[in-house]
Amino acid sequence: MHRYWKKFVAKKTGLAPGEKCLDLCTGTGDIGRAVLKYQPQASVTALDFSSEMLALARENQKKSRDTLRYLRGDAMAPPFPENHFDAVTVGYGLRNVLDLQVCLKNILSMLKPSGVLISLDVGKVGLPVIAELNQFYFFKIVPLIGKWLMPGQEMFDYLPHSSLEYPDQENLKRILLDVGFHQVDVFDFVFGASTVHVAYKAANT
Ligand SMILES: C[S@@+](CC[C@H](N)C(=O)[O-])C[C@H]1O[C@@H](n2cnc3c(N)ncnc32)[C@H](O)[C@@H]1O
């Protein structure tokens, strides 16, 4: 399902030919590639601080022959000037940064007026019974499947536990507005277990 959600993120960039996008915490470049599929004439930079992930991403690039520009860097201190990007995307990344507010302020400053940030991450399920089922699935079943598919991988334990600290949909929306985004739309999938925030910078800043 994450492929569908990533396609959704790419579409929400609304990029026109020649416009610039930054995919933060790109990992192996999934979202950057989805953005290029959506707008093949966009200029997409894909940033991650893990050289191991970037090495895998470059391996992918040999097959896909995409035009992503990979860059090693920290989402807490991205090396770009103000008003530079038309869109910033981030998938399962904001949950990991050291200081969410500082990171969001940096993103806002890198965006051009009317630019857009799209973040895909885990969300909180609202309906109580489904929330219980989701907790069970996420905390018990997902780690088991993970251990079976990728023995020794901590990711499937880390993912649910890191989501406990991460703000829920409404709180993240409030934080985005507090740091200065002008408008924030929230799109929930699977009862809110997965969520996309689309945050716009004002036109007149
Ligand atoms: C769960 S992966 C998500 C990868 C990709 N965005 C996706 O949706 O498939 C999170 C990625 O964020 C990167 N990351 C975490 N904190 C970061 C930071 N402060 N700066 C840059 N990359 C970071 C990790 O190295 C990892 O590749």
The ligand as a MOL file (V3000), in Angstrom:
LIG
                    3D

  0  0  0     0  0            999 V3000
M  V30 BEGIN CTAB
M  V30 COUNTS 27 29 0 0 0
M  V30 BEGIN ATOM
M  V30 1 C 11.9760 4.9300 7.2040 0
M  V30 2 S 13.1460 5.5530 6.0540 0 CHG=1
M  V30 3 C 12.0630 6.2620 4.8400 0
M  V30 4 C 12.6630 6.3080 3.4640 0
M  V30 5 C 11.7880 6.9060 2.3660 0
M  V30 6 N 11.4430 8.2840 2.6230 0
M  V30 7 C 10.5400 6.0890 2.1140 0
M  V30 8 O 9.4410 6.5800 2.4290 0
M  V30 9 O 10.6570 4.9710 1.6080 0 CHG=-1
M  V30 10 C 13.7530 6.9750 6.9240 0
M  V30 11 C 15.0020 7.5670 6.2850 0
M  V30 12 O 15.2590 8.8250 6.9090 0
M  V30 13 C 16.6500 8.9990 7.0100 0
M  V30 14 N 16.8640 10.0380 8.0490 0
M  V30 15 C 16.4530 9.9950 9.3380 0
M  V30 16 N 16.7900 11.1340 9.9640 0
M  V30 17 C 17.4090 11.9070 9.0380 0
M  V30 18 C 17.9840 13.1960 9.0760 0
M  V30 19 N 18.0070 13.9370 10.2010 0
M  V30 20 N 18.5310 13.7000 7.9410 0
M  V30 21 C 18.5260 12.9670 6.7950 0
M  V30 22 N 18.0110 11.7310 6.6960 0
M  V30 23 C 17.4660 11.2100 7.8160 0
M  V30 24 C 17.1740 7.6130 7.3450 0
M  V30 25 O 18.5320 7.4880 7.0160 0
M  V30 26 C 16.2650 6.7420 6.4570 0
M  V30 27 O 16.8440 6.5220 5.2020 0
M  V30 END ATOM
M  V30 BEGIN BOND
M  V30 1 1 1 2
M  V30 2 1 2 3
M  V30 3 1 2 10
M  V30 4 1 3 4
M  V30 5 1 4 5
M  V30 6 1 5 6
M  V30 7 1 5 7
M  V30 8 2 7 8
M  V30 9 1 7 9
M  V30 10 1 10 11
M  V30 11 1 11 12
M  V30 12 1 11 26
M  V30 13 1 12 13
M  V30 14 1 13 14
M  V30 15 1 13 24
M  V30 16 1 14 15
M  V30 17 1 14 23
M  V30 18 2 15 16
M  V30 19 1 16 17
M  V30 20 1 17 18
M  V30 21 2 17 23
M  V30 22 1 18 19
M  V30 23 2 18 20
M  V30 24 1 20 21
M  V30 25 2 21 22
M  V30 26 1 22 23
M  V30 27 1 24 25
M  V30 28 1 24 26
M  V30 29 1 26 27
M  V30 END BOND
M  V30 END CTAB
M  END
